[in-house]
């Protein structure tokens, strides 16, 4: 019996976004405050101004780390491009249940919910190869759970449909919308994404819901398990 070598996932260029693009208003405000405080400390030598300058500098450093440019994660050797879905984010499995998805799948679905704490990597990977056929932003005041979210539906070459919902962290709720972007998504309607490609970013974490056809896989891993984005869902 001959063994065929699976087609390996090709390296893809990860979606890039800078800290200034994501939170330009906050970065500029902190930079201005820090510069002013440093100037006042230079002229008055008061420790209070030095403390303000140091605090704003640390906050800026934290922002640039939090909004760091997403980096891709190569799939494991031998990962076939036509295999099952990949986990879209790092986090922990919070829920796995059957449901009826009406927005894009139009039928029974397996709903997987991955919680993404703020201290974990917050990039989002494409779970499979496909074309973005559905994209809808849902602001908090129009959402059933009061959270900002983005729906992203993929149509695979096989015709199968997968749907994701990116939900912004609750930490964003008291922050004005113009200060920073709660959800960063690269592909638009009609764009093709590649399995394992970085397609977005969830600043401050949140959660990602993955909707698959009900018979797509049999998931047996326990709730609360650590999930690694860019790795097969069955792993």
Secondary structure, 3 states (H helix, E strand, C coil): CCCCCCCECCCCCCCCCCHHHHHHHHHHHHHHHHHHHHHHHHHHCCHHHHHHHHHHHHHHHHHHHHCCCCCCCCCCCCCECCCCCECCCCEEEEEEEEEEECCCCCEEEEEEEEEECCCCCCEEECCCCEEEEEEEEECHHHCCCCCCEEEEEEECCCCCEEEEEEEECHHHCCCCCCCCCCCEECCCCCCEECCCCEEEECCCCEEEEEEEECCCCCCCCCCCCEECCCCECCC
